[in-house]
Amino acid sequence: ELLTEIDSLKARMLYAAEFKCIIPEFSEKSVLKIRKCYHPLLLGGEEPIEPLDLEIGEKERILLISGPNAGGKTVLLKNLGLNILSSLAGIPIPAQEGSEIGFFTHISGIIEDEQSMEENLSSFSSYIVRLKQILNDADENSLVLLDELGGNTDPVEGSALSIAILNTLKERGSLVVATTHLSPVSYTHLR
């Protein structure tokens, strides 16, 4: 067990040194301040990658990202999720000093499709089942990452459902980063 722990610490040190990683500041507030943060699985490749700068939580609690396919929305959510969970597990993250990760009692998300033929769940049904659990747990100390909010169903119904979900999460004070293709969701003012 001791050798395993030493090996883990050495691996983290080598990773941090190679990719100029930092240990972010940790806050007792539920905020995110991410400075020049790279997706850890894209590091070391030959293609140039753009870092992420994001600040949310002090005033605004919901960040909704829209745009075309292949625009990087899912990559952004995965970047956030992987780096937040890594830092909480004691793994340095490829970001700049000044990055801050808040206190969250629940970190949850839906990223990518988890259709299940065994459980007789369509893509939409699977999303709703997982979303129900997220809504059951959501409070002011929750971080929620939602990919393709309102997708996999009729755009009109998906838009209405998305707005209701975002309003519920806003009422509970959750910190939310969500992506969508649905224009009505992007242009709606939440209650």
N, CA, C and O of each residue as an XYZ file, in Angstrom:
764
protein
N       0.825     -1.196      0.000
C       0.000      0.000      0.000
C       0.867      1.257      0.000
O       0.561      2.226     -0.695
N       1.930      1.239      0.768
C       2.823      2.395      0.811
C       3.482      2.625     -0.545
O       3.564      3.763     -1.007
N       3.950      1.563     -1.184
C       4.581      1.697     -2.501
C       3.582      2.210     -3.539
O       3.945      2.998     -4.413
N       2.345      1.774     -3.448
C       1.311      2.255     -4.362
C       1.099      3.750     -4.171
O       0.981      4.490     -5.148
N       1.051      4.200     -2.924
C       0.869      5.625     -2.636
C       2.053      6.435     -3.152
O       1.861      7.499     -3.742
N       3.263      5.950     -2.940
C       4.461      6.651     -3.418
C       4.451      6.721     -4.947
O       4.766      7.762     -5.524
N       4.090      5.617     -5.601
C       4.027      5.590     -7.059
C       2.984      6.583     -7.571
O       3.223      7.267     -8.566
N       1.842      6.669     -6.911
C       0.795      7.607     -7.300
C       1.284      9.052     -7.159
O       1.059      9.874     -8.048
N       1.948      9.359     -6.049
C       2.472     10.716     -5.841
C       3.518     11.070     -6.888
O       3.546     12.195     -7.386
N       4.372     10.119     -7.219
C       5.406     10.369     -8.230
C       4.763     10.609     -9.601
O       5.183     11.504    -10.334
N       3.750      9.814     -9.945
C       3.064      9.990    -11.228
C       2.413     11.367    -11.307
O       2.472     12.022    -12.348
N       1.791     11.811    -10.211
C       1.169     13.137    -10.195
C       2.217     14.242    -10.349
O       1.993     15.237    -11.039
N       3.367     14.046     -9.691
C       4.436     15.035     -9.785
C       4.973     15.128    -11.211
O       5.169     16.229    -11.726
N       5.211     13.987    -11.852
C       5.720     13.978    -13.225
C       4.707     14.596    -14.192
O       5.079     15.359    -15.084
N       3.427     14.264    -14.011
C       2.360     14.843    -14.835
C       2.321     16.358    -14.659
O       2.241     17.099    -15.639
N       2.376     16.815    -13.415
C       2.329     18.255    -13.130
C       3.517     18.979    -13.745
O       3.367     20.071    -14.293
N       4.679     18.385    -13.656
C       5.873     19.020    -14.208
C       5.817     19.074    -15.732
O       6.131     20.102    -16.333
N       5.416     17.966    -16.353
C       5.401     17.913    -17.817
C       4.404     18.882    -18.429
O       4.685     19.485    -19.465
N       3.233     19.041    -17.798
C       2.191     19.870    -18.396
C       1.946     21.179    -17.648
O       0.915     21.824    -17.836
N       2.906     21.569    -16.792
C       2.828     22.843    -16.064
C       1.507     22.970    -15.302
O       0.798     23.969    -15.422
N       1.199     21.953    -14.528
C      -0.057     21.911    -13.771
C       0.073     22.627    -12.435
O       1.173     22.846    -11.927
N      -1.059     22.979    -11.892
C      -1.117     23.668    -10.596
C      -2.153     22.984     -9.707
O      -3.002     22.229    -10.180
N      -2.062     23.260     -8.438
C      -3.140     22.924     -7.507
C      -3.962     24.203     -7.380
O      -3.441     25.220     -6.921
N      -5.237     24.177     -7.777
C      -6.030     25.404     -7.705
C      -6.328     25.778     -6.263
O      -6.168     24.974     -5.344
N      -6.765     27.023     -6.089
C      -7.241     27.445     -4.779
C      -8.609     26.800     -4.559
O      -9.357     26.580     -5.511
N      -8.926     26.504     -3.322
C     -10.235     25.953     -2.994
C     -10.981     26.971     -2.149
O     -10.428     27.544     -1.209
N     -12.239     27.187     -2.494
C     -13.059     28.194     -1.840
C     -14.197     27.518     -1.082
O     -14.625     26.420     -1.440
N     -14.676     28.169     -0.051
C     -15.844     27.652      0.668
C     -17.144     28.062     -0.015
O     -18.215     27.571      0.343
N     -17.056     28.963     -0.998
C     -18.234     29.366     -1.768
C     -18.362     28.436     -2.970
O     -17.374     27.837     -3.395
N     -19.564     28.307     -3.522
C     -19.733     27.472     -4.717
C     -19.515     28.328     -5.968
O     -20.456     28.832     -6.581
N     -18.236     28.468     -6.317
C     -17.828     29.270     -7.472
C     -16.818     28.485     -8.308
O     -16.219     27.514     -7.845
N     -16.648     28.932     -9.543
C     -15.591     28.404    -10.403
C     -14.881     29.572    -11.053
O     -15.516     30.439    -11.652
N     -13.580     29.594    -10.937
C     -12.737     30.554    -11.658
C     -11.630     29.726    -12.293
O     -10.698     29.288    -11.619
N     -11.744     29.522    -13.581
C     -10.806     28.672    -14.288
C      -9.974     29.554    -15.213
O     -10.522     30.276    -16.046
N      -8.662     29.497    -15.067
C      -7.746     30.339    -15.840
C      -6.864     29.475    -16.743
O      -6.115     28.622    -16.265
N      -6.962     29.706    -18.035
C      -6.097     29.027    -19.022
C      -5.987     27.535    -18.734
O      -4.890     27.001    -18.574
N      -7.121     26.880    -18.672
C      -7.180     25.468    -18.320
C      -7.315     24.610    -19.580
O      -8.145     24.885    -20.447
N      -6.503     23.588    -19.664
C      -6.503     22.695    -20.822
C      -7.204     21.383    -20.491
O      -7.189     20.925    -19.348
N      -7.817     20.788    -21.508
C      -8.428     19.470    -21.368
C      -7.291     18.464    -21.175
O      -6.422     18.362    -22.041
N      -7.269     17.720    -20.064
C      -6.129     16.852    -19.775
C      -5.907     15.736    -20.787
O      -4.775     15.281    -20.949
N      -6.941     15.288    -21.466
C      -6.768     14.205    -22.434
C      -6.278     14.697    -23.796
O      -5.929     13.890    -24.658
N      -6.250     16.016    -23.994
C      -5.775     16.566    -25.257
C      -4.332     17.054    -25.171
O      -3.743     17.438    -26.181
N      -3.766     17.039    -23.974
C      -2.383     17.491    -23.793
C      -1.416     16.529    -24.472
O      -1.649     15.321    -24.521
N      -0.335     17.083    -24.990
C       0.709     16.252    -25.567
C       0.472     15.851    -27.003
O       1.320     15.198    -27.610
N      -0.666     16.229    -27.561
C      -0.949     15.913    -28.962
C      -0.241     16.897    -29.877
O       0.374     17.863    -29.426
N      -0.341     16.635    -31.162
C       0.328     17.501    -32.140
C      -0.511     18.708    -32.522
O       0.025     19.735    -32.940
N      -1.831     18.589    -32.381
C      -2.723     19.690    -32.724
C      -2.710     20.737    -31.608
O      -2.710     20.382    -30.430
N      -2.700     22.029    -31.971
C      -2.797     23.053    -30.920
C      -4.193     23.027    -30.290
O      -5.191     22.812    -30.977
N      -4.245     23.246    -28.995
C      -5.537     23.303    -28.305
C      -5.662     24.641    -27.587
O      -4.677     25.234    -27.147
N      -6.892     25.088    -27.485
C      -7.168     26.359    -26.835
C      -7.503     26.129    -25.365
O      -8.242     25.200    -25.039
N      -6.972     26.956    -24.484
C      -7.314     26.816    -23.063
C      -8.673     27.434    -22.767
O      -9.199     28.229    -23.546
N      -9.218     27.054    -21.637
C     -10.525     27.521    -21.187
C     -10.349     28.574    -20.105
O      -9.596     28.380    -19.151
N     -11.044     29.678    -20.262
C     -11.166     30.700    -19.223
C     -12.643     30.804    -18.890
O     -13.471     31.000    -19.779
N     -12.976     30.674    -17.618
C     -14.382     30.688    -17.226
C     -14.484     31.167    -15.792
O     -13.690     30.781    -14.934
N     -15.473     32.013    -15.544
C     -15.740     32.461    -14.177
C     -17.247     32.511    -13.988
O     -17.954     33.191    -14.731
N     -17.726     31.792    -12.997
C     -19.155     31.729    -12.741
C     -19.387     31.488    -11.254
O     -18.606     30.801    -10.595
N     -20.458     32.056    -10.740
C     -20.829     31.758     -9.366
C     -21.033     32.957     -8.479
O     -21.928     32.943     -7.633
N     -20.245     33.987     -8.636
C     -20.393     35.152     -7.757
C     -21.731     35.850     -7.997
O     -22.500     36.076     -7.063
N     -22.002     36.193     -9.270
C     -23.247     36.887     -9.602
C     -24.168     35.981    -10.400
O     -25.332     35.798    -10.046
N     -23.657     35.429    -11.452
C     -24.450     34.557    -12.312
C     -24.233     33.108    -11.899
O     -23.103     32.700    -11.632
N     -25.306     32.332    -11.847
C     -25.224     30.931    -11.419
C     -25.412     29.950    -12.575
O     -25.178     28.752    -12.421
N     -25.838     30.466    -13.741
C     -26.068     29.583    -14.885
C     -25.328     30.129    -16.090
O     -25.461     31.301    -16.444
N     -24.538     29.253    -16.719
C     -23.877     29.572    -17.974
C     -24.435     28.635    -19.023
O     -24.280     27.418    -18.921
N     -25.087     29.200    -20.039
C     -25.675     28.417    -21.120
C     -24.852     28.672    -22.372
O     -24.665     29.818    -22.782
N     -24.364     27.600    -22.975
C     -23.497     27.687    -24.146
C     -24.228     27.094    -25.334
O     -24.693     25.955    -25.278
N     -24.330     27.860    -26.409
C     -24.973     27.344    -27.611
C     -24.028     27.528    -28.780
O     -23.063     28.288    -28.705
N     -24.314     26.829    -29.852
C     -23.479     26.923    -31.037
C     -23.642     25.701    -31.905
O     -24.360     24.766    -31.549
N     -22.974     25.706    -33.052
C     -23.137     24.607    -34.011
C     -22.452     23.331    -33.539
O     -21.663     23.335    -32.594
N     -22.777     22.239    -34.227
C     -22.073     20.980    -33.964
C     -20.591     21.165    -34.241
O     -20.201     21.989    -35.069
N     -19.780     20.401    -33.550
C     -18.316     20.453    -33.698
C     -17.755     21.799    -33.259
O     -16.679     22.204    -33.699
N     -18.488     22.488    -32.393
C     -18.027     23.783    -31.919
C     -17.283     23.719    -30.602
O     -16.797     24.741    -30.116
N     -17.186     22.521    -30.009
C     -16.411     22.366    -28.794
C     -17.198     22.433    -27.502
O     -16.596     22.485    -26.429
N     -18.522     22.433    -27.562
C     -19.330     22.558    -26.345
C     -19.137     21.366    -25.407
O     -18.942     21.548    -24.205
N     -19.189     20.171    -25.942
C     -19.009     18.975    -25.112
C     -17.589     18.900    -24.584
O     -17.372     18.492    -23.443
N     -16.617     19.291    -25.401
C     -15.217     19.300    -24.949
C     -15.058     20.252    -23.770
O     -14.331     19.951    -22.823
N     -15.734     21.397    -23.822
C     -15.689     22.355    -22.715
C     -16.223     21.724    -21.435
O     -15.602     21.847    -20.379
N     -17.375     21.045    -21.519
C     -17.948     20.409    -20.332
C     -17.038     19.316    -19.785
O     -16.867     19.196    -18.572
N     -16.456     18.521    -20.676
C     -15.545     17.462    -20.234
C     -14.292     18.063    -19.609
O     -13.780     17.544    -18.617
N     -13.796     19.155    -20.184
C     -12.640     19.861    -19.622
C     -12.949     20.268    -18.183
O     -12.165     20.000    -17.272
N     -14.089     20.915    -17.986
C     -14.488     21.331    -16.637
C     -14.605     20.144    -15.695
O     -13.998     20.125    -14.624
N     -15.387     19.161    -16.101
C     -15.636     18.010    -15.234
C     -14.373     17.267    -14.851
O     -14.155     16.977    -13.675
N     -13.536     16.955    -15.836
C     -12.299     16.214    -15.551
C     -11.357     16.995    -14.640
O     -10.781     16.442    -13.703
N     -11.208     18.288    -14.926
C     -10.272     19.070    -14.122
C     -10.789     19.341    -12.711
O     -10.005     19.359    -11.762
N     -12.082     19.549    -12.560
C     -12.635     19.762    -11.220
C     -12.490     18.490    -10.389
O     -12.011     18.535     -9.256
N     -12.902     17.364    -10.950
C     -12.800     16.102    -10.209
C     -11.348     15.715     -9.945
O     -11.034     15.188     -8.878
N     -10.458     15.972    -10.909
C      -9.036     15.683    -10.700
C      -8.483     16.485     -9.536
O      -7.793     15.945     -8.672
N      -8.789     17.774     -9.518
C      -8.252     18.615     -8.443
C      -8.772     18.170     -7.081
O      -8.035     18.189     -6.095
N     -10.045     17.768     -7.027
C     -10.608     17.311     -5.758
C     -10.011     15.968     -5.328
O     -10.046     15.616     -4.149
N      -9.463     15.222     -6.294
C      -8.801     13.945     -5.985
C      -7.311     14.125     -5.721
O      -6.585     13.147     -5.544
N      -6.857     15.378     -5.695
C      -5.447     15.641     -5.400
C      -4.532     15.559     -6.608
O      -3.317     15.432     -6.457
N      -5.094     15.630     -7.797
C      -4.296     15.607     -9.022
C      -4.184     17.035     -9.539
O      -5.202     17.691     -9.758
N      -2.959     17.531     -9.740
C      -2.795     18.883    -10.275
C      -3.468     19.014    -11.644
O      -3.584     18.033    -12.379
N      -3.909     20.220    -11.980
C      -4.607     20.436    -13.249
C      -3.809     21.380    -14.148
O      -3.101     22.257    -13.653
N      -3.922     21.202    -15.480
C      -3.205     22.056    -16.422
C      -3.903     23.403    -16.581
O      -4.642     23.629    -17.539
N      -3.655     24.282    -15.632
C      -4.286     25.598    -15.612
C      -3.283     26.604    -15.055
O      -2.184     26.234    -14.643
N      -3.665     27.860    -15.047
C      -2.806     28.909    -14.501
C      -3.185     29.210    -13.064
O      -4.309     28.961    -12.627
N      -2.211     29.756    -12.339
C      -2.467     30.222    -10.971
C      -3.637     31.195    -10.996
O      -3.851     31.892    -11.988
N      -4.378     31.240     -9.928
C      -5.570     32.083     -9.860
C      -6.839     31.300    -10.138
O      -7.944     31.817     -9.973
N      -6.681     30.050    -10.559
C      -7.856     29.196    -10.742
C      -8.393     28.838     -9.360
O      -7.631     28.602     -8.422
N      -9.712     28.803     -9.254
C     -10.354     28.550     -7.964
C     -11.536     27.604     -8.150
O     -12.351     27.780     -9.056
N     -11.615     26.627     -7.303
C     -12.717     25.675     -7.343
C     -13.438     25.744     -6.012
O     -12.838     25.637     -4.943
N     -14.741     25.927     -6.112
C     -15.549     26.101     -4.923
C     -15.917     24.805     -4.242
O     -15.557     23.708     -4.669
N     -16.652     24.985     -3.163
C     -17.134     23.858     -2.369
C     -18.450     23.376     -2.958
O     -19.397     24.151     -3.092
N     -18.509     22.100     -3.309
C     -19.726     21.511     -3.856
C     -20.034     20.225     -3.102
O     -19.175     19.352     -2.978
N     -21.269     20.107     -2.597
C     -21.673     18.861     -1.945
C     -22.104     17.828     -2.975
O     -22.041     16.624     -2.725
N     -22.546     18.309     -4.141
C     -22.932     17.422     -5.238
C     -22.315     17.949     -6.528
O     -22.466     19.126     -6.857
N     -21.634     17.094     -7.243
C     -21.173     17.402     -8.594
C     -21.798     16.341     -9.484
O     -21.537     15.148     -9.329
N     -22.621     16.789    -10.409
C     -23.292     15.826    -11.272
C     -23.380     16.379    -12.679
O     -23.234     17.579    -12.911
N     -23.622     15.477    -13.608
C     -23.733     15.923    -14.978
C     -24.240     14.837    -15.891
O     -24.255     13.652    -15.560
N     -24.651     15.288    -17.044
C     -25.031     14.391    -18.120
C     -24.249     14.859    -19.337
O     -24.532     15.907    -19.918
N     -23.271     14.065    -19.702
C     -22.442     14.392    -20.856
C     -22.412     13.147    -21.732
O     -21.897     12.102    -21.333
N     -22.960     13.272    -22.911
C     -23.046     12.193    -23.892
C     -24.277     11.337    -23.650
O     -24.899     11.387    -22.589
N     -24.605     10.565    -24.644
C     -25.804      9.744    -24.677
C     -25.577      8.425    -23.954
O     -24.556      7.767    -24.156
N     -26.530      8.038    -23.110
C     -26.449      6.733    -22.442
C     -27.711      5.932    -22.705
O     -28.365      5.443    -21.784
N     -28.040      5.810    -23.992
C     -29.193      5.004    -24.386
C     -28.969      3.573    -23.924
O     -27.844      3.077    -23.968
N     -30.022      2.909    -23.483
C     -29.895      1.535    -22.994
C     -30.997      0.653    -23.568
O     -32.172      0.809    -23.236
N     -30.599     -0.276    -24.435
C     -31.581     -1.219    -24.977
C     -31.965     -2.233    -23.909
O     -33.105     -2.696    -23.878
N     -31.017     -2.586    -23.023
C     -31.306     -3.553    -21.965
C     -32.380     -3.038    -21.017
O     -33.236     -3.800    -20.566
N     -32.334     -1.752    -20.717
C     -33.307     -1.166    -19.789
C     -34.479     -0.522    -20.518
O     -35.322      0.124    -19.896
N     -34.534     -0.701    -21.858
C     -35.608     -0.170    -22.669
C     -35.702      1.350    -22.547
O     -36.795      1.905    -22.435
N     -34.542      2.021    -22.569
C     -34.515      3.473    -22.470
C     -34.005      4.076    -23.772
O     -32.927      3.722    -24.250
N     -34.789      4.992    -24.345
C     -34.326      5.757    -25.492
C     -33.310      6.785    -24.991
O     -33.106      6.927    -23.785
N     -32.681      7.491    -25.913
C     -31.743      8.548    -25.510
C     -32.435      9.581    -24.640
O     -31.894     10.006    -23.619
N     -33.642      9.988    -25.047
C     -34.390     10.979    -24.286
C     -34.802     10.436    -22.925
O     -34.646     11.123    -21.915
N     -35.320      9.224    -22.881
C     -35.746      8.625    -21.609
C     -34.570      8.481    -20.654
O     -34.697      8.754    -19.460
N     -33.436      8.057    -21.175
C     -32.232      7.922    -20.353
C     -31.846      9.274    -19.748
O     -31.500      9.368    -18.570
N     -31.912     10.311    -20.574
C     -31.580     11.660    -20.120
C     -32.513     12.079    -18.983
O     -32.066     12.621    -17.972
N     -33.795     11.827    -19.152
C     -34.789     12.224    -18.150
C     -34.585     11.467    -16.836
O     -34.689     12.060    -15.762
N     -34.298     10.175    -16.906
C     -34.060      9.383    -15.697
C     -32.861      9.948    -14.927
O     -32.920     10.105    -13.708
N     -31.800     10.245    -15.628
C     -30.612     10.793    -14.971
C     -30.863     12.203    -14.454
O     -30.385     12.575    -13.382
N     -31.620     12.987    -15.227
C     -31.944     14.355    -14.832
C     -32.786     14.383    -13.568
O     -32.621     15.270    -12.730
N     -33.681     13.425    -13.425
C     -34.521     13.353    -12.221
C     -33.652     13.232    -10.970
O     -33.915     13.899     -9.970
N     -32.621     12.388    -11.017
C     -31.728     12.228     -9.869
C     -30.963     13.520     -9.582
O     -30.788     13.901     -8.425
N     -30.513     14.185    -10.635
C     -29.802     15.457    -10.466
C     -30.715     16.479     -9.788
O     -30.297     17.160     -8.852
N     -31.953     16.585    -10.256
C     -32.899     17.542     -9.666
C     -33.237     17.182     -8.223
O     -33.451     18.071     -7.400
N     -33.288     15.892     -7.908
C     -33.548     15.476     -6.525
C     -32.433     15.931     -5.585
O     -32.697     16.250     -4.426
N     -31.197     15.964     -6.069
C     -30.040     16.302     -5.234
C     -29.668     17.783     -5.260
O     -28.932     18.246     -4.389
N     -30.163     18.529     -6.240
C     -29.694     19.897     -6.489
C     -30.027     20.851     -5.353
O     -31.153     20.902     -4.860
N     -29.001     21.609     -4.954
C     -29.174     22.688     -3.984
C     -28.140     23.766     -4.277
O     -27.480     23.732     -5.316
N     -27.998     24.731     -3.355
C     -27.086     25.859     -3.597
C     -25.611     25.457     -3.593
O     -24.759     26.256     -3.981
N     -25.301     24.255     -3.169
C     -23.915     23.765     -3.184
C     -23.710     22.680     -4.228
O     -22.818     21.842     -4.094
N     -24.536     22.696     -5.266
C     -24.427     21.703     -6.341
C     -23.814     22.329     -7.584
O     -24.086     23.480     -7.926
N     -22.980     21.541     -8.251
C     -22.471     21.890     -9.573
C     -23.093     20.900    -10.547
O     -22.981     19.686    -10.374
N     -23.758     21.443    -11.586
C     -24.451     20.603    -12.560
C     -23.923     20.931    -13.956
O     -23.937     22.086    -14.383
N     -23.456     19.892    -14.662
C     -22.982     20.028    -16.034
C     -23.943     19.256    -16.934
O     -24.102     18.045    -16.780
N     -24.588     19.958    -17.878
C     -25.597     19.335    -18.740
C     -25.257     19.564    -20.207
O     -25.152     20.702    -20.663
N     -25.086     18.466    -20.937
C     -24.767     18.535    -22.359
C     -26.028     18.315    -23.183
O     -26.825     17.423    -22.890
N     -26.201     19.134    -24.214
C     -27.339     19.009    -25.140
C     -28.682     19.039    -24.408
O     -29.549     18.193    -24.625
N     -28.823     20.022    -23.551
C     -30.071     20.192    -22.803
C     -31.234     20.336    -23.779
O     -31.202     21.176    -24.678
N     -32.263     19.508    -23.592
C     -33.440     19.552    -24.443
C     -33.305     18.809    -25.752
O     -34.201     18.873    -26.594
N     -32.199     18.100    -25.941
C     -31.991     17.361    -27.183
C     -32.714     16.027    -27.173
O     -33.364     15.662    -26.193
N     -32.595     15.320    -28.257
C     -33.153     13.973    -28.427
C     -34.674     13.924    -28.322
O     -35.239     12.871    -28.027
N     -35.332     15.038    -28.558
C     -36.802     15.053    -28.578
C     -37.258     16.194    -29.478
O     -36.431     16.888    -30.068
N     -38.555     16.389    -29.586
C     -39.115     17.469    -30.375
C     -38.552     18.811    -29.897
O     -38.558     19.081    -28.696
N     -38.062     19.661    -30.819
C     -37.442     20.930    -30.397
C     -38.342     21.845    -29.562
O     -37.859     22.504    -28.641
N     -39.625     21.895    -29.865
C     -40.531     22.750    -29.091
C     -40.680     22.211    -27.670
O     -40.569     22.958    -26.698
N     -40.932     20.907    -27.561
C     -41.069     20.290    -26.236
C     -39.742     20.310    -25.489
O     -39.706     20.554    -24.283
N     -38.651     20.054    -26.208
C     -37.329     20.086    -25.580
C     -36.975     21.461    -25.053
O     -36.359     21.583    -23.994
N     -37.362     22.506    -25.788
C     -37.110     23.881    -25.341
C     -37.876     24.191    -24.067
O     -37.317     24.750    -23.123
N     -39.159     23.829    -24.033
C     -39.983     24.090    -22.847
C     -39.433     23.337    -21.633
O     -39.336     23.894    -20.539
N     -39.078     22.078    -21.836
C     -38.520     21.274    -20.753
C     -37.195     21.868    -20.255
O     -36.956     21.936    -19.050
N     -36.345     22.292    -21.181
C     -35.052     22.876    -20.809
C     -35.213     24.130    -19.972
O     -34.506     24.320    -18.983
N     -36.134     24.977    -20.364
C     -36.375     26.216    -19.621
C     -36.871     25.892    -18.216
O     -36.446     26.519    -17.245
N     -37.773     24.910    -18.105
C     -38.281     24.506    -16.781
C     -37.155     23.947    -15.914
O     -37.094     24.238    -14.719
N     -36.271     23.156    -16.498
C     -35.142     22.581    -15.758
C     -34.212     23.679    -15.270
O     -33.813     23.691    -14.106
N     -33.867     24.600    -16.160
C     -32.966     25.694    -15.774
C     -33.600     26.576    -14.707
O     -32.912     27.015    -13.786
N     -34.903     26.845    -14.814
C     -35.585     27.634    -13.784
C     -35.553     26.924    -12.434
O     -35.341     27.562    -11.403
N     -35.762     25.614    -12.431
C     -35.729     24.840    -11.184
C     -34.342     24.902    -10.557
O     -34.210     25.127     -9.354
N     -33.305     24.701    -11.371
C     -31.932     24.751    -10.852
C     -31.575     26.157    -10.377
O     -30.843     26.314     -9.399
N     -32.086     27.173    -11.061
C     -31.850     28.557    -10.629
C     -32.506     28.820     -9.286
O     -31.896     29.427     -8.406
N     -33.763     28.361     -9.114
C     -34.471     28.541     -7.846
C     -33.727     27.878     -6.694
O     -33.745     28.383     -5.571
N     -33.084     26.767     -6.960
C     -32.352     26.045     -5.919
C     -30.956     26.613     -5.690
O     -30.271     26.213     -4.750
N     -30.533     27.538     -6.538
C     -29.235     28.179     -6.364
C     -28.062     27.356     -6.864
O     -26.915     27.659     -6.536
N     -28.324     26.326     -7.648
C     -27.243     25.475     -8.162
C     -26.378     26.240     -9.159
O     -26.845     27.156     -9.835
N     -25.120     25.850     -9.236
C     -24.211     26.378    -10.246
C     -24.317     25.448    -11.445
O     -24.087     24.245    -11.322
N     -24.670     26.004    -12.620
C     -24.973     25.194    -13.792
C     -24.180     25.670    -14.997
O     -24.113     26.866    -15.280
N     -23.574     24.711    -15.709
C     -23.004     24.969    -17.028
C     -23.694     23.982    -17.950
O     -23.595     22.769    -17.765
N     -24.403     24.515    -18.958
C     -25.190     23.667    -19.857
C     -24.959     24.083    -21.297
O     -24.656     25.240    -21.587
N     -25.109     23.105    -22.204
C     -25.029     23.378    -23.634
C     -26.364     23.037    -24.263
O     -27.101     22.185    -23.766
N     -26.673     23.722    -25.378
C     -27.905     23.431    -26.111
C     -27.765     23.906    -27.547
O     -26.979     24.802    -27.853
N     -28.552     23.280    -28.424
C     -28.690     23.748    -29.803
C     -29.979     24.528    -29.975
O     -30.203     25.121    -31.031
N     -30.819     24.540    -28.975
C     -32.170     25.088    -29.101
C     -32.187     26.598    -28.905
O     -31.940     27.093    -27.805
N     -32.480     27.326    -29.977
C     -32.496     28.792    -29.921
C     -33.468     29.345    -28.890
O     -33.114     30.293    -28.189
N     -34.694     28.795    -28.758
C     -35.611     29.360    -27.749
C     -35.022     29.323    -26.335
O     -35.296     30.214    -25.531
N     -34.224     28.312    -26.026
C     -33.606     28.223    -24.695
C     -32.562     29.322    -24.558
O     -32.455     29.953    -23.506
N     -31.795     29.551    -25.616
C     -30.727     30.547    -25.580
C     -31.245     31.967    -25.405
O     -30.561     32.818    -24.837
N     -32.465     32.223    -25.898
C     -32.992     33.578    -25.871
C     -34.027     33.825    -24.789
O     -34.640     34.891    -24.749
N     -34.226     32.856    -23.917
C     -35.219     32.992    -22.853
C     -34.572     33.568    -21.594
O     -33.474     33.169    -21.205
N     -35.266     34.504    -20.973
C     -34.827     35.027    -19.677
C     -35.428     34.136    -18.594
O     -36.646     33.973    -18.514
N     -34.568     33.568    -17.772
C     -35.045     32.698    -16.707
C     -35.699     33.537    -15.611
O     -35.359     34.704    -15.416
N     -36.650     32.916    -14.893
C     -37.346     33.612    -13.817
C     -36.380     33.980    -12.725
O     -36.778     34.578    -11.724
